[in-house]
Amino acid sequence: MKDHARTGSNASRWMGGAAVLGCAALFLAGTACRGSADSPRHDFRTEIEPILIEYCFDCHGDGMDKGGVALDEHAELEMVMSDVKLWDHVYSTVEGLLMPPGEKPQPTDEERQMIAEWIEADVFKLDPKNPDPGRVTIRRLNRDEYNNTVRDLVGVDLRPADDFPADDTGYGFDTIGDVLTLSPALLERYLDAAGRVMDSAIVTEAPAPEVQEFEETDFHGRERIGDKTGHMASAATVGVPLKNAEAGDYRIEVMAGGSQSKNEWPLMRVAIEKGEQKDFRVDRPYAAPRWFSMDVTLKPGQRWLNVEFLNDQYDPTATDPKQRDRNLRAFRIKITGPLNRPVPAPTDVHKKLLAASGDAKSETDKARSVIGNFMRRAYRRPLQAAELDRLMTFYQDARKGDRNFDQAVKLTFQVVMVSPKFLFRGEVQPDPDNSNAIHLIDEHALASRLSYFLWSSMPDAELMALADRGELRKKLEQQIERMLADKKIAALTSNFAGQWLQLRNLNLVTPDKKSFPGWNDSLRKAMRGESEHFFSGVVAENRSILEFIDADYSWLNQTLAKHYGIAGVEGDQFRKVVFEGPSREQRGGLMTQASILTITSNPTRTSAVNRGNWVLENLLGTPPPPAPADVPALEESAPADDAQKLTLRQQLEIHRADASCAACHARMDPLGFGLENFSAIGEWRDTESGLVIDASGELHTGEKFNGPAELRSLLANQKQEAIVRHLAEAMLTYALGRGVEYYDKPAVGEISEKVAANGHKMHSLIRAVVESVPFQKRRGDQHDAEVAATEAVTKP
């Protein structure tokens, strides 16, 4: 260090931009949000600035700008204190103990706590007694939510959104309101989907007749035809199988053309096997064929439909070459029917959707009841009278035309399904333009937040009834438990876990078949099945979320058990398997599951960097910054002749010899090294390139381990706070539809405390998220009073 007594003039010159990130992060390790209301206040000049000068200015002040960072570059303290985004990043980097270097003097715990308290009080201005719940951008239903909502609203499971464009993601999830936009092309998809859904649910017209079409290559009997097409150069018959499951009237059409002889066109007979037949004079040349049709009545069954050439003629003496050979050619055969299908009887879905309340007397009353009930369920809240009046006008206009009651209601339902009030999740606010107005969301909004969080779908009748009576908050815990026991909770696994754990990426990986001949789609499916069953099992059995890090069991089928070298598991059905002996040392928790190990590997080899980064990002919530653009690839770091002789660990040691790589790799690589006993598709191995694998490591915070079992134990026991905090942030982000901001720190801290106090049980995490201030409350949408004032002035 230089002169540690520096204060005064040098201290008054302050830092800006990213200069603070690496240095200040070290002060925050191990701190939790306390909030300004109960925290001591610290004076920046006399208490905080001297600490930063003491530990940072040696490299980043008084003319030193190591790494391009000069902490005394700016003179105005206000420039730094107003940069909430900067300090939010600083505060969040609690695990980033990158500076000072290990050989440098370190701040005391009291000094770290002092810095954290200052950030909370003077920069974040947190007050747990009056927390800011934030605001949520109005959210479009994503594809899964749309499919599930259509299923529960209408009663048909068509999954129309599977054909929609993929949803954008933010903060790792596709539930984020800011990225769920609505393009004109997507609106067209919604219009089409609404029609298809309603056509399936409310059948008001006879089903369209089925059409069977045959090309020449489909004809039977072509061995009697010279050129193997439908060209009949002599008396011949071609046929196609006629299959009809229903009795009724059918139309049979044959596209044909011909050539003349002795001024006579070919005669074609179309005949049903042991049934009706009709002869046609084919008076069109091959170049301009036309359709010849006949209507027949058929009973159910299978028979042949034959096309015969009846009047073959060849006259080589004709002076006109076009009159020498009479031939027939059938190009296509089309069978349409039944033509007289009746309108089917209403299904249960049809009857349920069009059921009116008991006091509806007239047709108009019935329509108002039916349409109002559908709108209320679709909009997921009570209706305003004007909303229903507008749709009733639409219904009446449709009714005045040629549409009957069912058809007019059906068309009105389609309008509802393309309304923004159905496609978007908005929330009624008492004071929407006041960004300082904080209020509880109403119970219908709470019901929607809860159902889309857990089920990725609309609230069911019980949730809506409780919201109608104002009793949902009183019975929230019971409703959460009911919803967790419902089969629709599978959506939490496929949508939350699928994105949190990046399981969806498993469909994109392509391991090299030469390196891994055992790789196939069945194994891919089994890998994903294990992780999904594992997550859903923790939810269903209310197990500890720390089992995500280490558990003595997993869910396997025969394919995956064989891959893991575990005997006694047969069949495709997944079942809970307790690890014993060597398998217990090898397996346990998400990190050792083949799905995670595969998506974090390269096609031909493992990647300690990717695996370590996955643990940091998805389990600990402390991802390293992106690699610099000019950093060489791993293969380029080692001499070409030596690369194949070295283990991955040895190659990485060469790679991170570059000082610009060392800091981040010191955080990632040890975690990845602990998983090196697993191949790129998750098989256990003891050697690599003929060398014994070294799976030992030391975290950048000093903890040592040897092998995956010790790594799992270390994380599960010594990193519990980080794991719980990150899972709370991830689940809150998914549930809210927005990123977790600096003002959410009290909420995240409270969620984490509740989870720890309840034995880290999964249900306690879900309850704590639902009970949190950001989930229960919101503030106005307006960003600031200045914007509101501008709008007020510009209003006509």
N, C-alpha and C positions, 0 to 999 in steps of 0.2 A: 504494500500500500504506500501511497504517498502521504502527504500531510492530512491526517484524519481529523484535524481541528478546523478544517475549512468551513466557514459559514459566511454570513454577510453577503458581499457583492457577488461572489461566485454562486452562492446558494440561491440568490434571487433570479438567476437565469435558469430557465426550466426547459424541459424536453417536450418533444411533440412526436406525433405519428407512431410508428411501430417501434420506436426506440425503447419503449418501456417493456415490451412483451416478455422477452426472455428473462430480464433481470427481476422484474417485480413478481413474476410467477412464483419464484421460489419462496417469497414471503407468505404465500397463501396456502402452502401445503398443509393439509390436515385441518383447515379451518372450515367452519360451517356458518351459514348465514345467521347473524344475530339480529340485524336490523337496527336502525338508528334510535328507536324509541327506548330500548333498554341498554344500549351500548354506550360506553364512555365516549365523549367527544375528544378529538385530538387536534391540536393546532398543527397545521401543515408546516409552518416556518420553523417552529421550535422542536417538533417531535418527529415529523415524518421525513421532511427533507434531509435532515442530518443522517438518517439511516440510509437513505438512497445514496447520498454522497459517500458514506462510509464504505458501502459494499459495491457500488457500481461505477463511480467516477474514475477508478483506477484505469479502466479500459474505455470508458464512454464519457469522459468529461475533461475539461481543461485542455482542450486541443487534441485529446485522444478520441478517435472515432472507429474503434475496432469493429469490423464487420459493417462499416458505413453508418454506425450509430453514434451520435453525439447527444448526450442527455441534456447538455446545457445550450442547445442550439437556439431555443426560443426564450424570449424574455418574459412573456406573459403567462402567468399561472392559469388564467381563465381559459386559455386556448386548450390546455390539457384537461382541465376539470370539466369542460363542456363536451369532451369527446367520450360520451358514455360507451359507444361501441368499442373503443380502444380498451377501456377499463373492464368492460364486460368480458372481453377476450382474455385480458390479464387474469381476472378473477377465476375464469373457467379453467385456466391452465394450471390447476392445482397440482397436477402430477408432473409438470414440466420443470423439474429441478435442473435446469440446464446451466444456470449461472448463479453465483460465482462457481468456477471450476472447483473440483473436489479439494485441490491443494490450497485454495484461498480460504480466508476466514469466513465463517458462516454466521448469519444472524441468529439471535436467540429466538426461542419460541415466543417470548413476550414481544419481541420486535415484529415477528411475523403477524402476530395477532393484532398488533397496533396498526399495521398497514392495512390489514383486512377490514378492521373496524372503520378506519378512515374512508376506505373506498365505499363501504356500505352506507356510511352516514353522510359524507360530503359529496360523493360523486353519484352514487345510486339513489341516495336519499330514501332508503328503505324504511318503512314503518309497518312492522307486522300487525300493529293494532288497527291500521287503516290501509290494508294492502291494495295495490292496483291490480285488478283482475284482468286487465288488458281488454282487447277487442278482437273479435273474430270476423274475418271477411266472409260475406255471404258465400256459401259453398254449393257448388254444383255436385249432384250425386255422381260419384265415380262409377265405373262400369259394374263392379261387384255390387255396389249399393243400389244401382238402378235395377239390375237383374233381381236382386233379393226383394226390393220394394215392389216391383211388378208382381213377383210371385205372391207376396203377402197381401197386396192390395186387390189383385184381380183373381188370383187363385189358379193361374196357369204358370208352368215352369218352362218357359220357352228360352230363357237366357238370350234375349235379342241383342244385348249390349256386347256379346262376345264378338260381334262383327264390327263394333265401333273402333275408331282409332284408339291406340293405347293412351292412357291418361299420363299426364306429366306428373313428376314427383318433386317434392320439396322437403328438406330436412329428413330425407330417407323414406317418405311415405306419400301415397297417392290420395291422402285425405286432406291435403293442404289447400285451403280456399284460394290463396293467392295464385295458384298455378292451374286451378281447374277452370279453364276458360271455356267459352262456348263459341265455336266457329260456325259459319253458315253451313258448311258441309256436315257438321255434327247435328245441327238443327234438322237438316234433311233426314238424317238417320233416325232422329227422334220421331219425326212425322211418320216415316215408314214403319218404325217399330210400334207406334201407337195403333196403326191400322192392323198390323199383323196380330198384335196381342188381342185387340177387340174382336177381330174375325175369329180367333180361336175361342174366346170366352163367350161371346154372344153371337150365335149363329142365326142370322136372319134371312139367309138365302140358301137355295139348294146348292150343294157342293158342285163345283165345276166338274164336268165329265173328265175321266182319265183319258189320256192319249197314248197309244202305242204306235211307234213309228219304226219302220224297217227300211233300210237301204238295200241296194242290190246285193251287196256282200252278205246280207243276212238271209237271202232267199235260199230255200232248200230245192234240190232237184237241178242244180246248175250243171251236173255232169252231162245232161242232155243238151246243153247249150254251148255253142262253139267257143265263144270268147269269155266264158266264166262270169258273165254279167247277167243282167236281166234281158239280154238280147236273145230272142228266140228266132233262129234262122230256119227252123223247121217246126213241125207240130211238137209242142212240148208243154210241160206244166211246171210252174214254180209254185212254192208254197211257203207259208210262214205259220208258226204256231199261234193260234188264237186262244188267249186265256182270259176269261171273264169270271170274276168272283160273284158278280151280281147279275140278276135277271133284269132285262129291260131292253129298250131300243138302242141300237148302235148304228153308227154311220161308218161305212167302209169306203175308203177312197183309194184309187190306184192312179198314180201319175204314169201316163203311157204315151208313146208315139209309135209311128210305123212307117212302112214304105208300101207302095202300090204295085200291083201286077194286074194287067188287063183292066186298068181303071177301077180297080176295087181295093178298098182299104182292108187291113186285117180285122178279123172278128175276135174279140177277147171275151172270155167267159170268166166271171168272178163267182166262185162257188164256195159255200160253206160245206164242210164235210158232213154228208148225210143231212143236208139242210137246204136253205134257199140258195138260188143262183140267179145271175142276170148276165145277159150278153150285151156287149157294147161294140159299136163300130168305131174303131180308133182312127179318126179321120184327121190326124195331125202328124206332121213329120217329126223325125227324131229331134230336130233342132228347136222345135216349138211344141213340146208335149203339153198336155193339160190333164186336169184331174177328172176322173170318172167316178161317180159315187152311187151307192145304193144303201138304203136303210133296211135294217133287218131287226127282228126280235129274237133275242137269244135267252136261253136258260143258262144258269151257272154251269161252268165246266171248261174243259180244254178240248180243242179240236183243231183241224187244219183249215186254213183259208188258202184256197188255190186260185191261181191265175193261169188260164189255159189259152193257148193259141189254136184256133179252130180251123182256119182256112189257109193253110200254107199253099203257096203257088210259086212255081219257078218257070219262066218262059224265056229261054235263051234266044229265041228267034225275034223277040220284040225289037222293033227298030229304035224305040226310045229306051235308052239304058235305064231310065228311072222307072220303067214299067216292067222290068224283067223279073224282079224278085220281091215277093210280098213277105214282109217280116214284121215282127212285133217286138217292142222293147218296153218292159215295165221298169220304171226308174225308182219309184218309191211306193210303199203301201202304208196307209195310215188308218188306224181303227180308233174311233172316238165313242165313248159311252161309259155308263148308261146316260142317255140324253134326257131322260124323264125322272131324274132323282127328285124326291120330295124334300121339302125343308125338314131337317131333322127335328125331333122333339127336343124341347129345351133341356139342357143338362143341369146338374145340380149347381154348377158355377153360374150358369145363365140365370137360373131361378133366384139364387142368392143375391146376385148383383141387382136384379130388378125387383127385389122384394121391397114393398112400401110399408110405411108404418100403418098400424091398424086404424087410425082415424082418417086416413086418406079416402075421401068419398069420390070425387070426380077424377077424371083422367089427369087434369092439370095438377090437382093435389097429389096424385100418385107420382107424377113426374117430378114435382118439386121435392117430395120426400126422397125418391130414389136418387136424383141428381145431387141433392144436398148432402145425403149420407156419403155418397162417393167422394164428393169434393172435400168434405170434412176429413175423411180418412186419407185422401191423397195429399191434402195440404197439411195434415198432421196438427190441426188446431181447430178451434171453433170458427165458424164462418161469420163474416159480416153480411148483413142483409143485402147490401148492394152487390156483393160478389155473386150471390145466388141469383139475384134478379137479372144480372147480365147474362148468365148462362141459361136462364129460363127463356130469355128473349131469343137466344140462339136455338134452343130446343123448339120453340114455337114456330120460328121461321122454317126449320126443317120439317116440322109437322105439317105446315101449310103446303108444302110441296107434295111429292109422291111417296113420302116415307111414312110408314106406320109407327106406332108407339115405340116398339122395340128398336127399330132402325134409327129413329130420332134420338132416343136416349143413348144408343150406342155411339152415334156421331158426336153427341155432347161429351161423352166420356173421353173420346179421342182428343177433343179440345182441352179437356182437363189435363190429359197426360202430356201435352206439349206446353202447358202453362209454366212460366218461371216459378210459380208457387209450388209446383210439384217437382220440377227439375232441380230447384235450388232449395237449400236449407237456410231460410231466413228466420230471424227472431224479432218479434214485436218488442219495441222499446218505448218506455214512457217518455224519455227525453233524448231522442236519437242524435240530435245535433250538438249536444253538450258533452264534450270529451271529459269533463270533470264529474259528470253524473254517474255514480256507481249504484247499481241496483241488482237485486236477485233476478235472475231470469224467471219468467213465469213457468208454471208447472208443465205446460204443454211443450215449451222449449226444452225443459229438463227431461221430459219423457223422450224427446227426439235425440237429445245428446246421449242419453243413456242407451237407447236402443241401437243407434248407429255406432256407438262405441263398442258394445258387446256383440251385437248381432249383424252389424252392417246392413240394417234394414229399418223399416218404419216401426213405430211403437205398435204393440198389439192392443187388443180390446181392453185388457186389464189395465195396462199402463194409461191408456186414454181415459178410462173410466175414473181412475184415481186422480188423474190430472183435472178432469171435469169437476170433481168434488173437492179439489184442493187438498188432497190427502197423500199425494205421492211423496212429498218430503218426509211426512210422518212415518211412512212405511218403506222408506228407501232401502234399508238394510234387507228387509224381507224380499223386496222386489229384486234386488241384486242377486240374492241367493236363488230365487226362482229362475231368473234369467240364466244364471250360470249352470243350472241343471237342465235347461232346455237344449234340444238338439241343435238349435240355431247358433249356439255358442261356438260351433265349429268354425264360424266366420272369424272369430278372434284368432284362431290358429292360422287359417289360410291367409288372412289379410294382415294382421299385426305381426305374428311370428314370421310369416313368409317374407315380410319386408325387413323387420328388425334383424333377423338372422341372415338375410339375403338368400333365403332358400329358393326364391324364384330364379336366381341366377343359375341354379343347377340345370335348368333346361337349356342353357346356353353353352355350357362347357363341352369340350370335345377332346377328351384324353386321347393320346396317340395309341392307336390299336397295336402297333408293333411293340411299343414299350409296355402296354397293358392289354394283352390279348383277352383277358377276362372281362373287359369292359363291354357292357351292352345296355340296352334300354331297360331291361328288367332290373339290373343292378342300380341304374339311375333312379328308377321308381322306388326301389326298396330303400335307398339312401334317404330320399325325401320322406318316405313313409315313417322311417324311424324317428326323424326329428319332429315331424308333425305329431306323431303319437306321443312322443316324449313330452312336448309342450302341452298338448291337450290333457295328458295324464296329470301333470302338475296342477293344471287348472281344475280338472274334475275332482281330484283327490285332495285339493287344497294343501299341496305340499310346499315345502320351503323353496323360495326362489333361488336359494344358494345351491340347490341341486342342479341348476343350470350350469354351475361351475364344476361340481363333483357329485356323483351319485353312484351307488353300488348296483345299479340296474339300468336297463334300457329296454326298448321295444324292438324285437327282431322277428323276421320271418326266415324261412329256410335259406333264401338267396343271400341275405345279409349275414346270417349266422355262419354260413359256409365261408363267406368273404372274410369274416373275422376269425375263422378257425375255431368256432364254438360248436360242439356236437350236441345232438339231442333235440334240435329244433327242426320240425318238418312242416311242410305246407306253406301256402302263400299268406296265411293269416298271421297278422302281427300279434305277438303276445309278450307279456312282461317277463324278462329274463334277468335273474340276479347273477351278477358277475362273481366268480369264485376263482381262487388260485391265480394263475398268470393273467387271466383275462381281467381280474380286478386291478392288477397293477397297470395294465395297458389301457383299459377303457373306464369311462365314467364322465358324465357331463357332456356338454355340447362340443367342447374343443376336440374331443376324441371321436366324434361321430363322423362317418365317412362323407356325409353331405358337406359339412363344413370344411373338412380336410381337402375335399376335391375342388370346391369352388375357390379355395385359396391357394391352389397349385397351378403350375404351368402345364401345358399338354404333355410334356415329356419328363418333368421332374417336379420336385417339391419347391416351395418358395417360403423360406423362413421369414422373409420380409413381408410377404402378403399375409402369412398366418399371424405373425406378430402384430401387424397393423390391424387385422381383423379383431384380435383380442383387445387391443387398445381402443378401437373405435366402437365395437359392438358390445363389449362386456364392461369395459372400464370407462368409456366415454371420454378418453383423452387421446384422440388421434394426433399423430405428428403432422406437421405442415407438408404440403406436396414437395416432392423432390425437385431440386433446381433443374431447369431445362437442359443444362449442359453436362449433367452427370452421366457418365457412360453406363451402358448396360452391364449387368453382372458378367456376362461372357467376355466383354471387352476388357474387364479389369484384370483378368488373369492371363498370363502368356498362353498363346494358342496351344503350344505343345504340352503345357501342363494342365490345362483346364479339365481334360478327361481323366487325369490321374488324381485330382483333388476331390475331396468331399465338398458338398455345398458350403459347409461351415468354413472350410479353408479358403474357398473362393471369396466368401463374404469378408473374411479377415483382410484379404488383399483389397477388396472393394472399398471398405470403410477406412483404409489407411488415409484416404483423402479427408482432410480436416473438415471440408464442407459436408461430408457424408456422416462423419463419426457421431455427431450429437444425436441425430434422429435414429441412426442404426443402433446406438447404445440402448435405446428404448424398445425398438421393435425386435431386433435380432434375437436377444436372449429368450423372449417368449416363443419365437419360432423355432429356436434350437431345441427347446423342451419338447417339441412335437416332431422332431426329425425322425423318430422311429416309425413314423407313419409314411407310407409311400404317397404318391400324388393322387391315388384313389383310395387312401385310407387303410391299406393293408399294413400289418405289423411287419417290421423288418429289424434286424440287428446290425446289418452291415450295409455299406454303400460303396460301390466301386471296389469291393474286396476289403474295405477298411471298416473297422468297428465304429459304429456311430457314437459320437459324443453328444449326449442330450443334456449336458449340464449347462448351467447358466447363472448369471447374476443380474438381477434387475438393477436399473439405474438408481434405485433407492437403497441398494445394498443387500437385499435379501438373496440368498443363494439356494439353488435347488439342483437336483440331478434326476432327470427323467420326467415323463408326463405325470406320474403319480404325485411326486413332490411339488410339481408346478401347480397342479390342481389344488392340492392341500394348501399351498402358500396363498393362492388367490382367494380361496374360499374362507380362509381364516384371518388373513391379514389385510385383505382389500375389500372387506365387506361393505364399508361405507361407500366406496367408489362404485361398487357394483350395484348396490341398492339405489344410490343417487342416479346413476345413469339409466337404470331400468325405469325409475320413476319419471325421469325426463322424457324418455322415449315413449312411454305409455301416455303421458300427459300430452305430448305433441300429437300423437295419433288420435287421441280422444278429442282434443280441442280443434284440430284442423289448422293449427298455426305453430310456429316455432316457439320454444321456450325462451323468454327474454330475461334481461337482468332483473326486472321487477317481479319475476316469478320465483326468485330464489327463496323467499320465505315460504312459499307454497311447497316447493320441492323439498326444502328442509323439513317441513312439517310432515309431508308424506313419508319421507325416509324415516323420521322418528317413529311414526305410527307403525310402520312395517317392522322396524327393529323391535319395538315394544311388544309386538304380537308374534314373535318367533319367526319373522320373515315369511309368513304364510302368503300364498298367492292371493287368496281372497282379501287379505288385509291390504295388499297393494291396490287391488281394484277398488275396494271401498274407499281407501284414502284418496285416490284420484278423483272418484265421483264426489266425495265430500269436500274437496279442495275449493278454495276461493275462485281460482280461474274457471273451474267447471261449473260452479254454482252461480257465479256472478258475471257481470260484464259492465263496461262503461260505454258511453256514447261513441258513435263512429267518427265524429268530427275530430280531426287531428289537433287542431288548436283553435283558439278563439279568433285568431286573425283571419283564418279561412272563413269562419262563420260570418264575421263582420263584412268580409268582401262579398259574400253571397247576398247578405242582406242589402247591401248597397246596390248591387247589380240586378236585383229582382225588379221586374216591371211594376 
